[in-house]
Every structure is written in C-alpha cells, then in structure tokens.
Amino acid sequence: MRRLSRSAFDGASRFLKTQARPLERALFEHHFEGAPAKAVIAELARFQNEDGGFGHALEPDLRTPSSSALATGIGLRILREVRCAADSPMVQRAVRYVLGTFDDEAKVWRVVPNDTHDYPHAPWWHDERGSLTRTFDGFVIIPRAELVGSLHHYSGLVSADWLEDLTEQTVSAVETIEPLGTGGGSDLVYALRLAETVEVPQHFRDRLLARIRTVVPNVVARDPREWASYSILPLKVASSPRSIVADLISDALQAHLDYQIEHQSPEGTWDPVWTWAGAYPEAWTEAEREWRGRLTLDTLTALRAFGRMEA
C-alpha cells in the first residue's frame, strides 16, 4: 500500500499556499492546520453577489460574474463543509437567492445564467438553442439534487411541505432517469451528495441508495488507462471510506489511491484531465490553475481519509 510521503505533502502544501486561490488556501489551512473557519467564509464572501447567489468563477469553468444555481450550490456546499450556521447572513442570502430563482412551473433551477455566453466558459456550458436543457435532462438532477440537499441542511429557512414535494420529485428523477452516470458522471455525484445528506429523511435516502448502488458498479472506470481522461473515477464517487458506495468498488479505490500518489506533478499538484479544447486560451490558463488548487486539495483530503499519508 503506497502512502504519500511527507515531502510530497509539503510540495502540495507549498502550491496551495503560494499559487492556489485564496479560497482553497483557506480551506487547506482550516482542514489541515486547524485555522478558523472564518477565513474560509471571508474568502467565500468574495464570490457572493448582492442578490445572494454565488458567481465570479467560483466554478472555474464558468467565468461570468453573475449568480448561478451551479455556483450557488458550490457556495452552500462549502458553507456546510465549514459548519456555517443557518443564522449566518451569507447562508440566509444564498437561500433567498435559491428560493427566488426557482422555476415554479418546471420545478427546477436553470443551471447557468443567460449571460454565460458573454464571458469565457467551458464548451459544455455553451447553450445553443436550448441544448443545455437537453444535455442536463431538464435540470432535474443537476443542479437540483445538490440544492435540495443544502435546503434540507438549512431546512429551518424553507417551507417543509414545499421541500418535501421537491425532494420527492428529485428522488423520483434519480430513480427513473436513464442512463444515470453518463460522461464524467456528474449526475451520479449530485445524486450521491443528496443521498449522503444526513438531514434528508431516511425514506428518501433509502430510495436513492437503492438506485445508486445498482448503478455504481457498472459505470465506475476501473482501468487505470481511463483515469487520465474525463471519466467516472473511483474517488469521484467515493472520496472517503465512509461513502455509501465505497464497499462496492473497494479494489478500484485502492488502485486509484495508488495511482494518485504516483501521478502527483513535480509542482506538487494534481491537475485537471480536461481542457477547453482551445476556447478562450487566456481564461483557460487561469481556470486550469484554479482547478489545480481545487483538485490538489480534494486529493489530499481523500488520501488522508483513506489513511494514505505518512505520519
């Protein structure tokens, strides 16, 4: 069993502290060095707009400063991660944005704003005559599943009956959509986040678990040759041994952990395996560096969770 050496960890730490975004730096210092969460919250606040939503490339592949459901889902996830309470103004403003941008007729949130085309963005966020709606199955899982999970976490700020109904619709979508876990598997990851939200009522989590555990063994990439391209990576669906699907892919997880240790870059990072295919080259250079920080932090977190670091 390979373990990340102390010197390799120090290389990752140096990158995070000198070249990553201040947000990832603050998260690293909070999770690995015991720094207070207030530094994370202060950095995250830079991405929040007056309307309460998050934008400003919090999602590096989406460079519009405008708020989006996609970025707001990420912002709420980070607020939950650092245990930010429901009475925080940042949380309350974000929840108000989520409630205010809900499409009452379609029962979903549009994933990215209409001005996405006015700013650099990854090709998959380009909307050509409604192509995003088709690509993302009418937004019934992405971004809805993650937002529903965060609303359960902060359930005191929303109507219980409305949230119950919306959760039923979201769980039903996960149960019935075919196929689940396509492309890079982001829809599966969103479903997993909802299933692993402890505040979601157990009867919903049981239904999600039944569907997800049926899908995972058949879609996770197990061949290391696939891991250098965009695929459903073992650690993408089970970043911790506590994951509800870790037992289904245990051998693949151990192999992927070895692979990650072996494929750390000379700069101490783990890098994106995707590009923008030549679009907006200057913006991609910035987005790629931001992703290096995010992926490096995520990889260190997973390696620690699985006990794969030298003391």
N, C-alpha and C positions, 0 to 999 in steps of 0.2 A: 504494500500500500504506500503510494507516494504521499509526501507531505510538502507543503510549500515551505521552503527554507526561510529562516529569519532574514537573510539578505534579500531574498526575492520579495518578501513582505515589505521590507524597508524601501525597495525600489518602487513598489506600488504606492506606498505612503508618500514618497517624495513627489511622485507625479500628481497625486491628488492634492497635495498641499501647495504645489507651485504652478500647475498648468490646468487643473480641472476648474470647473465653475465654482464660485464661492459656495453655492448650494451644496454640491457634492462634497466639497471640502468640509463644510459644517456638519453634514451628515456623517462623514467618516469620523470626525473628531468627537461627535456625540456618541456614536455606536462603538467606537474602538478605543477612545481615550477618555470617555466619561465627561465630555464637555456638556454644558447645559443645553437643553432643547431650545432655549430662547434664541440662540444663534441661528439655528435652523429656521425657526419661524421668522426671524428678521430677514434672512436671505430669501425665503419663500415669498415674503410680502412684496418683494420687488417684481414678482410676476403677476400679482393680483391687480385687476383693473378697478376703476370706480364702480362698475356695475356688479362687482363681487366675484366675477368669473376670473379665470386664470388664462394668460396668453403669453406673449413676449417670448416665444420659443421655449417655454417650459418643456414641451415636446420638441426636441431638436429638429425633427424632420418637418416641422410646421412653423414657419418664421413670422407669420402675421402677429402683430401686437394685440389684435382683438381677442376677446374671450372666446373660448370654445368649450363644448362639452368634453372633448378629448382632454384638453389641458386641465380643465377643472376637475375631472376625475383623478388626474395625477396629483393635483394640488391637495385634494381631500385625502387621497391615499397617504401622502406624506404627513399631513396633519394628524391622521390616525396613527401613523407609524411613531410619531414622537409624543403621542398621548395628549394631544391638544384637546382641551375640554370644550363641550358644547357651548359654554358661555363666552368663548373667545370671539371677539368681533370678526376675526378672519373667517372662522367657521360659519358664523351666522350670515355673513355677507355672501359666502360661497353657496350656502344652502339656499338663500333667497334667489341667487342667480339661477341655480338649478331649477327651482320651482317656477321661476318666471319665464324660463326658456323652454319649458316642457310643451310639446305639441299635444294638446288635449285630444285632437281628432285621431292622430296616428298612434298616440300613446308612446312616443319615443322622443329622443333628442337627436337633432342633426349633429353629426359627429364633428364637423369643422365648419367655420363660418363662411359666409358667402364671399368675403374678400380674400379668401385663401389665394386665389389666382393673382392678386395684386402684389404678392410677396413671394420670395423664394420658398419652395416646398418640394418635398419628395414627389416623384411622379405618381405614386399611388394615392396621393391626396388631391390629385387633379380631377375636377368634376366636369365631365363632358356630357352635357345634356342629361343629367340625372344618373351618370354612371356610378357615382359613389353609392347612391341608394341601392342600386342593383348589386354592386360588389359587396356591400355590407348588409345584405339581406334586409333592407329597410330599417337598419339600425336597431333591430330587435335584441341583439346581444351586445354589439359594440356601438355606442358606449354604454348602453342601458344597464348591463349587468353590473358593471363596477359602480355606477352612480347609485343603483338600488342598494348595493351593499353599504355604501357610505351613508345613505339615508337611514338604513337600519341602525348603523353605529350611532348616528345622531338623531335617533327616532323622536326624541322629545321636541324636535323642531318642525315636525311634519304631521299631517293627519294620518292617524293609524289606519283608518278604513281605506283611504286612498293608497297608502303604501302597501297594504295587504293585497289590494286588487292589482296593483302594478307588479308586485312580486309574483303573483300567480301567472300573469301574462308572460313575465320574463322567464320563469321556470318552465312554463309550457313551451316557449320558444326553444329553450335549450334541449328539452326532451324530444322535440319533433323535427328540428331543422336537420336537413341532410345536404351534404355531409357536415359533421362537426369536426373541426380540426383540419382545415384546409390551409394551403400555403404555409405560412410560418406558424399557424396555429394560434393566432391572437384571440380568435373567438373562444377557443378552448381555455386559454389563460383567463379571459374575462369570466367565463363560467366558473372556473376554479376559484377565482377570488370571491365570487358571490357564495359559493359552497363553503368556503373556509371562513366566512364572516360569522363569528360566533353569535352575534346578535340576531341573525336571521333565524326565524322559527325552525325548530328541528324538522318538522314535517316537510318543509321546503328543502332543507339541506339534504334530507334523505333521498328525495326525488332527484336532486341534482347529482348526488353521489352515485346513485344507480346508473344514471346516464353516462356520467363522466368516466366511471370505472369500466364501462363497456367499451368506450371509445379509445382511451389512452393506450392500451397495449397494441392497438393496431395502427396508430398514427405516429408514435414517437420514433424519431430517427435513431437507430441503434448502430448503424455502420459509421465508424469514425470518418470515413471518406465524405459523408454527408455533412459533417459538423463544420466544415469550412465554408459552407454555403447556407443560405437562409432556409432553415428547416425547423421542425419541432424538436428542439434539443431536450434531452432528458432533464437538465437543470432548469429549463424554462418552465416545465410543468411541475417540478418538484425541487425547489431550491433549498429545502430543508428536510431532514429525516422525519419531521412531523407532518409533512404533506400527506394529504388524504389518498394520494396515489403512489407514494414512494415505494410501497411494498410491491407494486405491480411491475416496476421497472428497476428493481434494486441492482441487478447486474449492470444494466446500461448506465445507471447513475454512477456506480463506482468507476466504470471505464471512462465516463465523461469527466469525472473529477480528476482522474489521472491525466486525461487529455488537456484539461485546462491548465494544470500545473506545468505540463510540458510545453504549452503554447503561449506562455506569457512572453510579451515582446521584450526586446532589450531595454526599452524605456520603462519597463515595469508594468505595462498595461495589458488589458485585453481589449481588442478592437472590434468594431462592427464588421460583419461579414457581408454587408450590403453597401451599395453606393447609390447615388442619384443618377447613375448612367449618363454622366456628362452634363446634366442640367445644373444651372447656377453654380459653376465651379467654385467661385469665391465663397458663397454661402455654405456650400458643402464642406469646404475646408474647416469652417468654423463649427458646423454641425458635427462633423466627424470627431473633432477634438472634444466636443461636449459629450458625445456618445462614449468616447474612450474613458472619460471620467465616470460616467454612469455605469458602464459595463465593468469597469475595474472595481468600483465599489460593490456592485452586485456579486461579482465573482469572489471577492474577499469574504463577503458575508456568507455565501454558500459554502466556501471552503471551511470557514470557522464552524458553521452549523454542523457540518459532517465530520468535524474533528480532523481536518486535513491540514492543519498548520503546526509547524514546530513550535514548541513552547518557547 
